[in-house]
Amino acid sequence: MKICMLTSIFPRYKGDHCGAGNTIYEMVKNLTNNHGLDVSVVTPNYHKIPKYEILDGIEVFRFSYFLPRKFQRLAYDAGIPANLRRYKLAKLQVPLFIINFFLRALRQVYKADIIHVQWILNGIVGIPLAKIFNKSIVISVRRVVPSNKWMQRLIKYIVEHADYILFNSSYTKNELLKFATPKRHCIIPSTFDPDKFQKGVPGKLRKKIGLSDDTLIILYIGYLIEKKGVRYLINSIPEIVQKIKKVHIVIGGDGLEATSLKKQVSELGIENKVTFLGWVNHNDLPDYYCDADVFVLPSIIDSKGETETLGMVLVEAMASGTPVVGSNVGGIPDVITPEVGLLTEPKNSKDIADKVISLLLNEEKRKTMGQSAKKWAIENFSWESVSQKYLKIYHELTN
């Protein structure tokens, strides 16, 4: 069976930490290498990245949408929504992006049995191609934030002309069903390679930033953008430090709020308690998770109405045996149950501090919760359990 995957984000190189792009890569790699599917990927190019390559058995076709390529601003980095807010040039590149995406996909779609589109708005390219070549089309939905009535009508059209809609969480499902009616739909969460996150080497993160073995580590990994709510984690640090002297907060990632967050740390006078790692190589994550005593994802609903629709970093941390704390917002409650982690009220630094302190002061609770978290993550989010759901839908559409 041949699948053509259309996605606006995919790892640019091995170890690239590109959020949802990594989960898409894990899913495609598993379908290709373990289930015998012939999956090709069409995705945007990036400066100095080859236009075509075979990555772990996956054919990857990349398209350029602006020249010189070093001035492409729409895809990657903080993601398309954030890039559109940050760069005027990104807005000008949208029509070129769509045209070149369509032309590059045109040469691959006609060979496929099924078109699988990642992200709703990439259906602008996928739906016309499905009609031209009379192909079945599946769309994976990872966010639903119609900024106006025109955008809502566009999303509704795309969704209702797809053969199958796959939601990554109950949150995205509930948001979309408020204004659109898919032909068929179900929830299939993002996936990951569980083996990778059980091979972390303890001590690497501590050595990197010079921490003693008895220093407790609070870890955050992700984009430094508004919806991640990192400012509320930082605001919780003074209270945590008051109760626990030997504690350090490690923040991995970069983004639009990096400068303001560093300024916030300075203003609070806690520079000696916080380390900003910058961009983190995805291959280093298992080592960092296994060194962490608690992982925190303090996401919020931002000023544009965006929020965390699932939170795969939580799943990765859990698979490493690390207890997690996350905001009770978006798709995070699909990941965190009382047995595997703690939920906090969004934008509530006091609640974050209380939940983190309760774990850091109870080693037995951390250990028990970490073991339960690992089991939960593997059973519900590993590529093997999730891939069976994809295969069932693909076979249903081809038969």
RODO-2510 file (C-alpha; in nm, 4 decimals, decimal comma):
residues 399
     n   res          X          Y          Z
     1     m     0,0000     0,0000     0,0000
     2     k     0,1319     0,3449    -0,0945
     3     i     0,0702     0,6449     0,1303
     4     c     0,1644     1,0020     0,0413
     5     m     0,2085     1,2098     0,3578
     6     l     0,1690     1,5877     0,3213
     7     t     0,3068     1,7763     0,6208
     8     s     0,4310     2,1285     0,6858
     9     i     0,6817     2,0050     0,9449
    10     f     0,9187     1,7064     0,9441
    11     p     1,2694     1,6556     1,0880
    12     r     1,5242     1,8409     0,8751
    13     y     1,8048     1,6159     0,9967
    14     k     1,8585     1,3369     1,2482
    15     g     1,8168     1,4707     1,6006
    16     d     1,6124     1,7728     1,4883
    17     h     1,3772     1,8697     1,7727
    18     c     1,0735     1,9922     1,5780
    19     g     0,7817     1,9094     1,8040
    20     a     0,4996     1,7370     1,6153
    21     g     0,7403     1,6754     1,3262
    22     n     0,9164     1,4147     1,5401
    23     t     0,5935     1,2298     1,6194
    24     i     0,5023     1,2273     1,2488
    25     y     0,8479     1,0901     1,1691
    26     e     0,8152     0,8124     1,4311
    27     m     0,4761     0,7139     1,2926
    28     v     0,5946     0,7097     0,9296
    29     k     0,9140     0,5202     1,0179
    30     n     0,7145     0,2518     1,1956
    31     l     0,4590     0,2133     0,9150
    32     t     0,7406     0,1882     0,6608
    33     n     0,9901    -0,0333     0,8390
    34     n     0,7655    -0,2521     1,0556
    35     h     0,4438    -0,2829     0,8578
    36     g     0,5670    -0,2808     0,4981
    37     l     0,3824     0,0316     0,3835
    38     d     0,5401     0,2478     0,1125
    39     v     0,5173     0,5955     0,2637
    40     s     0,6565     0,9064     0,0943
    41     v     0,6626     1,2477     0,2616
    42     v     0,6200     1,5878     0,0970
    43     t     0,7326     1,8701     0,3249
    44     p     0,8908     2,2205     0,3100
    45     n     1,2592     2,2625     0,2469
    46     y     1,4995     2,4480     0,4723
    47     h     1,8259     2,6296     0,4105
    48     k     2,1052     2,3850     0,3128
    49     i     1,8804     2,0769     0,3470
    50     p     1,8606     1,8393     0,0446
    51     k     1,5439     1,8516    -0,1662
    52     y     1,5295     1,4728    -0,1749
    53     e     1,6646     1,2073     0,0592
    54     i     1,5838     0,8677     0,2049
    55     l     1,5641     0,9034     0,5821
    56     d     1,5451     0,5691     0,7674
    57     g     1,3770     0,4091     0,4685
    58     i     1,1367     0,7029     0,4143
    59     e     1,1413     0,8913     0,0838
    60     v     1,1329     1,2623     0,1668
    61     f     1,0526     1,5172    -0,1035
    62     r     1,1095     1,8779     0,0034
    63     f     0,9874     2,1884    -0,1761
    64     s     1,1303     2,5393    -0,1696
    65     y     0,8865     2,8286    -0,1642
    66     f     1,1131     3,1350    -0,1660
    67     l     1,4560     3,2236    -0,3021
    68     p     1,7141     3,2475    -0,1700
    69     r     1,6112     2,9660     0,0633
    70     k     1,7791     3,1267     0,3638
    71     f     1,4987     3,3854     0,3594
    72     q     1,2197     3,1268     0,3902
    73     r     1,0371     3,2256     0,7076
    74     l     0,7039     3,0437     0,7134
    75     a     0,7819     2,6870     0,8254
    76     y     0,9950     2,5429     1,1104
    77     d     1,1544     2,7254     1,4055
    78     a     0,8654     2,8317     1,6331
    79     g     0,6031     2,6967     1,3884
    80     i     0,3847     2,8551     1,1202
    81     p     0,1359     3,0368     1,3527
    82     a     0,4181     3,1987     1,5537
    83     n     0,6221     3,2762     1,2407
    84     l     0,3240     3,4521     1,0825
    85     r     0,3044     3,6769     1,3887
    86     r     0,6783     3,7354     1,3974
    87     y     0,7771     3,7927     1,0321
    88     k     0,6070     4,0158     0,7751
    89     l     0,7922     3,8171     0,5089
    90     a     0,6222     3,4967     0,6278
    91     k     0,2809     3,6441     0,5449
    92     l     0,3975     3,7292     0,1920
    93     q     0,5260     3,3747     0,1455
    94     v     0,1908     3,2004     0,2159
    95     p     0,0674     3,1965    -0,1494
    96     l     0,4097     3,0766    -0,2715
    97     f     0,4108     2,8089    -0,0040
    98     i     0,0712     2,6727    -0,1131
    99     i     0,1564     2,6780    -0,4846
   100     n     0,4912     2,5045    -0,4441
   101     f     0,3492     2,2543    -0,1941
   102     f     0,0800     2,1638    -0,4495
   103     l     0,3277     2,1280    -0,7374
   104     r     0,5699     1,9121    -0,5379
   105     a     0,2859     1,6927    -0,4061
   106     l     0,1339     1,6625    -0,7551
   107     r     0,4258     1,4466    -0,8653
   108     q     0,3859     1,2051    -0,5721
   109     v     0,0136     1,1841    -0,5038
   110     y    -0,0827     1,0159    -0,8306
   111     k     0,1269     0,7091    -0,7330
   112     a    -0,0392     0,6761    -0,3917
   113     d    -0,3399     0,4779    -0,2732
   114     i    -0,4122     0,7224     0,0071
   115     i    -0,3235     1,0854     0,0764
   116     h    -0,2596     1,1521     0,4458
   117     v    -0,2525     1,5230     0,5354
   118     q    -0,1026     1,6464     0,8621
   119     w    -0,2705     1,9667     0,9944
   120     i    -0,6099     2,0858     0,8683
   121     l    -0,4945     2,3799     0,6575
   122     n    -0,2619     2,1601     0,4525
   123     g    -0,5913     2,0273     0,3215
   124     i    -0,5866     2,3357     0,0958
   125     v    -0,3343     2,1309    -0,1007
   126     g    -0,4621     1,7806    -0,0206
   127     i    -0,8332     1,8134    -0,1008
   128     p    -0,7874     1,9385    -0,4620
   129     l    -0,5263     1,6668    -0,5273
   130     a    -0,7609     1,4004    -0,3910
   131     k    -1,0330     1,5198    -0,6285
   132     i    -0,7985     1,5430    -0,9308
   133     f    -0,6648     1,1888    -0,8862
   134     n    -0,9741     1,0367    -0,7217
   135     k    -0,7805     0,9350    -0,4094
   136     s    -0,8987     0,8716    -0,0540
   137     i    -0,7790     1,1408     0,1850
   138     v    -0,7160     1,1283     0,5599
   139     i    -0,6502     1,4445     0,7625
   140     s    -0,4833     1,4477     1,1045
   141     v    -0,6042     1,7364     1,3215
   142     r    -0,3627     1,8748     1,5809
   143     r    -0,5007     2,2235     1,6387
   144     v    -0,8285     2,4045     1,5772
   145     v    -0,8109     2,7833     1,6095
   146     p    -1,0279     2,9502     1,3421
   147     s    -0,9254     3,3157     1,3683
   148     n    -1,2372     3,4448     1,1915
   149     k    -1,5574     3,3326     1,0162
   150     w    -1,3801     3,3027     0,6801
   151     m    -1,1197     3,0694     0,8311
   152     q    -1,3913     2,8685     1,0047
   153     r    -1,5720     2,8191     0,6717
   154     l    -1,2471     2,7091     0,5063
   155     i    -1,1739     2,4561     0,7826
   156     k    -1,5324     2,3293     0,7668
   157     y    -1,5016     2,2774     0,3883
   158     i    -1,1719     2,0877     0,4207
   159     v    -1,2957     1,8669     0,7048
   160     e    -1,6256     1,7782     0,5379
   161     h    -1,4554     1,6841     0,2092
   162     a    -1,2040     1,4467     0,3716
   163     d    -1,2759     1,0747     0,3908
   164     y    -1,1508     1,0405     0,7476
   165     i    -1,0575     1,2895     1,0213
   166     l    -0,8119     1,1802     1,2912
   167     f    -0,7999     1,3886     1,6095
   168     n    -0,4956     1,3846     1,8353
   169     s    -0,7049     1,4431     2,1504
   170     s    -1,0581     1,4774     2,2814
   171     y    -0,9945     1,8530     2,3026
   172     t    -0,9332     1,8969     1,9280
   173     k    -1,2285     1,6707     1,8538
   174     n    -1,4677     1,8709     2,0715
   175     e    -1,3476     2,2042     1,9324
   176     l    -1,3869     2,1005     1,5688
   177     l    -1,7241     1,9303     1,6079
   178     k    -1,8675     2,2626     1,7263
   179     f    -1,8839     2,3814     1,3638
   180     a    -1,7964     2,0940     1,1265
   181     t    -1,9319     1,7453     1,0590
   182     p    -1,6716     1,4964     0,9297
   183     k    -1,7828     1,1932     0,7262
   184     r    -1,5890     0,9663     0,9620
   185     h    -1,3649     1,0442     1,2549
   186     c    -1,1832     0,9008     1,5564
   187     i    -0,9142     0,9919     1,8090
   188     i    -0,5613     0,8643     1,7419
   189     p    -0,2966     1,0244     1,9660
   190     s     0,0505     1,1160     1,8528
   191     t     0,3084     0,8413     1,8900
   192     f     0,6698     0,7854     1,9901
   193     d     0,9390     0,5170     2,0051
   194     p     0,9258     0,3825     2,3632
   195     d     1,2637     0,2078     2,3406
   196     k     1,4393     0,5387     2,2763
   197     f     1,3127     0,6937     2,5989
   198     q     1,4150     0,4015     2,8174
   199     k     1,7802     0,4267     2,7187
   200     g     1,8673     0,7547     2,8863
   201     v     2,2066     0,7724     3,0571
   202     p     2,1788     0,9247     3,4088
   203     g     2,4203     1,2033     3,4967
   204     k     2,4677     1,3631     3,1545
   205     l     2,2433     1,6637     3,2213
   206     r     2,3901     1,7120     3,5691
   207     k     2,7416     1,7051     3,4289
   208     k     2,6514     1,9441     3,1472
   209     i     2,5324     2,2180     3,3831
   210     g     2,7456     2,1288     3,6883
   211     l     2,4869     2,0003     3,9358
   212     s     2,5568     1,7710     4,2319
   213     d     2,3905     1,4302     4,2568
   214     d     2,1670     1,5439     4,5433
   215     t     2,0284     1,8489     4,3587
   216     l     1,6663     1,7980     4,2536
   217     i     1,5923     1,8890     3,8896
   218     i     1,2724     2,0392     3,7510
   219     l     1,2716     2,0119     3,3719
   220     y     1,0828     2,1886     3,0938
   221     i     1,1363     2,1085     2,7251
   222     g     0,9538     2,2867     2,4424
   223     y     0,9098     2,6078     2,2503
   224     l     0,9443     2,9300     2,4490
   225     i     0,6214     3,0837     2,3237
   226     e     0,3162     3,2274     2,4978
   227     k     0,0914     2,9194     2,4944
   228     k     0,3547     2,7109     2,6769
   229     g     0,3104     2,9283     2,9882
   230     v     0,6758     2,9081     3,0949
   231     r     0,6489     3,2470     3,2680
   232     y     0,4160     3,0862     3,5248
   233     l     0,6681     2,8113     3,5945
   234     i     0,9363     3,0754     3,6461
   235     n     0,7080     3,2706     3,8816
   236     s     0,6681     2,9542     4,0912
   237     i     1,0428     2,9125     4,1458
   238     p     1,0922     3,1530     4,4417
   239     e     0,8319     2,9616     4,6468
   240     i     0,9842     2,6247     4,5490
   241     v     1,3333     2,7452     4,6434
   242     q     1,2017     2,8660     4,9788
   243     k     1,0952     2,5120     5,0686
   244     i     1,3718     2,3183     4,8908
   245     k     1,7220     2,4649     4,8835
   246     k     1,8927     2,2084     4,6602
   247     v     1,6779     2,2418     4,3505
   248     h     1,7479     2,3595     3,9945
   249     i     1,5174     2,4389     3,7043
   250     v     1,6319     2,3459     3,3529
   251     i     1,4533     2,5026     3,0549
   252     g     1,5244     2,3515     2,7130
   253     g     1,4070     2,5156     2,3920
   254     d     1,3913     2,8518     2,2214
   255     g     1,1303     3,0836     2,0789
   256     l     0,9776     3,4306     2,0760
   257     e     0,9699     3,4624     2,4567
   258     a     1,3280     3,3502     2,5251
   259     t     1,4590     3,7018     2,5919
   260     s     1,1669     3,8081     2,8115
   261     l     1,1853     3,4849     3,0133
   262     k     1,5559     3,5330     3,0816
   263     k     1,4799     3,8903     3,1884
   264     q     1,2076     3,7585     3,4210
   265     v     1,4562     3,5189     3,5839
   266     s     1,6991     3,8066     3,6330
   267     e     1,4335     4,0334     3,7850
   268     l     1,3340     3,7595     4,0301
   269     g     1,7010     3,7192     4,1300
   270     i     1,7043     3,3436     4,0657
   271     e     1,9732     3,3225     3,7937
   272     n     2,1668     3,0689     4,0033
   273     k     1,8617     2,8407     4,0138
   274     v     1,7741     2,8389     3,6430
   275     t     1,9587     2,7159     3,3332
   276     f     1,8422     2,7898     2,9786
   277     l     1,9742     2,5206     2,7440
   278     g     1,8574     2,6736     2,4140
   279     w     1,7609     2,4332     2,1351
   280     v     1,7953     2,0711     2,2440
   281     n     1,8974     1,7899     2,0107
   282     h     1,6156     1,5348     2,0099
   283     n     1,8678     1,2531     2,0606
   284     d     1,9678     1,4088     2,3959
   285     l     1,6159     1,4097     2,5374
   286     p     1,6222     1,0577     2,6916
   287     d     1,9311     1,1545     2,8945
   288     y     1,7692     1,4780     3,0125
   289     y     1,4359     1,3189     3,1064
   290     c     1,5967     1,0444     3,3122
   291     d     1,7974     1,3029     3,5103
   292     a     1,4852     1,5066     3,5903
   293     d     1,3007     1,4515     3,9183
   294     v     0,9881     1,6244     3,7852
   295     f     0,8856     1,7385     3,4368
   296     v     0,6538     2,0410     3,4112
   297     l     0,4390     2,1571     3,1179
   298     p     0,2613     2,4774     3,2351
   299     s     0,0630     2,5443     2,9152
   300     i    -0,2153     2,8038     2,8917
   301     i    -0,4731     2,9316     2,6431
   302     d    -0,2830     3,2215     2,4864
   303     s    -0,4040     3,5600     2,3598
   304     k    -0,4779     3,4081     2,0164
   305     g    -0,6872     3,1251     2,1628
   306     e    -0,4195     2,8595     2,1073
   307     t    -0,3260     2,5957     2,3623
   308     e    -0,1629     2,2552     2,4062
   309     t    -0,3654     2,0014     2,2084
   310     l    -0,1894     1,6978     2,3572
   311     g     0,1661     1,7443     2,4907
   312     m     0,3996     1,4726     2,3614
   313     v     0,6849     1,5956     2,5810
   314     l     0,4769     1,4727     2,8755
   315     v     0,4510     1,1289     2,7148
   316     e     0,8262     1,1185     2,6481
   317     a     0,9045     1,2171     3,0072
   318     m     0,6611     0,9554     3,1377
   319     a     0,8170     0,6857     2,9190
   320     s     1,1472     0,7752     3,0853
   321     g     0,9921     0,7085     3,4279
   322     t     0,9700     1,0758     3,5231
   323     p     0,6608     1,2008     3,7107
   324     v     0,4904     1,4943     3,5388
   325     v     0,2995     1,8100     3,6277
   326     g     0,0853     1,9751     3,3603
   327     s    -0,1882     2,2347     3,3242
   328     n    -0,5496     2,1215     3,3160
   329     v    -0,6004     2,2672     2,9689
   330     g    -0,6458     2,1501     2,6093
   331     g    -0,5469     1,7887     2,5478
   332     i    -0,3196     1,7542     2,8531
   333     p    -0,5898     1,5775     3,0616
   334     d    -0,5883     1,3028     2,7945
   335     v    -0,2262     1,2364     2,8937
   336     i    -0,2206     1,2950     3,2694
   337     t    -0,4333     1,0748     3,4960
   338     p    -0,4118     1,0934     3,8785
   339     e    -0,1947     0,7783     3,8814
   340     v     0,0736     0,9147     3,6472
   341     g     0,0963     1,2867     3,7208
   342     l    -0,0583     1,5997     3,8654
   343     l    -0,2765     1,8609     3,6961
   344     t    -0,2577     2,2291     3,7880
   345     e    -0,4846     2,5253     3,7294
   346     p    -0,3632     2,7195     3,4202
   347     k    -0,1773     3,0462     3,4896
   348     n    -0,1560     2,9607     3,8608
   349     s     0,2076     2,9746     3,9754
   350     k     0,1101     2,8981     4,3356
   351     d    -0,0603     2,5752     4,2259
   352     i     0,2437     2,4802     4,0159
   353     a     0,4708     2,5386     4,3159
   354     d     0,2486     2,3361     4,5502
   355     k     0,2251     2,0369     4,3131
   356     v     0,5972     2,0372     4,2325
   357     i     0,6938     2,0684     4,6002
   358     s     0,4618     1,7816     4,6952
   359     l     0,6504     1,5557     4,4534
   360     l     1,0017     1,6774     4,5288
   361     l     0,9515     1,6204     4,9027
   362     n     0,8208     1,2669     4,8532
   363     e     1,0744     1,0393     4,6845
   364     e     0,8551     0,7294     4,7221
   365     k     0,5623     0,9053     4,5526
   366     r     0,7891     1,0149     4,2653
   367     k     0,9145     0,6607     4,2199
   368     t     0,5664     0,5040     4,2233
   369     m     0,4219     0,7687     3,9945
   370     g     0,7167     0,7393     3,7554
   371     q     0,6691     0,3625     3,7235
   372     s     0,2947     0,4045     3,6577
   373     a     0,3676     0,6824     3,4075
   374     k     0,6052     0,4627     3,2080
   375     k     0,3494     0,1818     3,1853
   376     w     0,0699     0,4222     3,0826
   377     a     0,2795     0,5913     2,8142
   378     i     0,3873     0,2655     2,6522
   379     e     0,0390     0,1121     2,6581
   380     n    -0,1373     0,4161     2,5118
   381     f     0,1113     0,6100     2,2985
   382     s     0,3799     0,3724     2,1690
   383     w     0,4068     0,3450     1,7923
   384     e     0,3068    -0,0213     1,8010
   385     s    -0,0258     0,0397     1,9733
   386     v    -0,1047     0,3515     1,7668
   387     s     0,0058     0,2108     1,4288
   388     q    -0,2600    -0,0613     1,4443
   389     k    -0,5247     0,2117     1,4430
   390     y    -0,3731     0,3729     1,1326
   391     l    -0,3530     0,0402     0,9535
   392     k    -0,7170    -0,0348     1,0269
   393     i    -0,8270     0,2977     0,8742
   394     y    -0,5987     0,2677     0,5691
   395     h    -0,7317    -0,0826     0,4943
   396     e    -1,0879     0,0328     0,5464
   397     l    -1,0426     0,3098     0,2886
   398     t    -0,8664     0,0939     0,0288
   399     n    -1,1194    -0,1875     0,0605
***
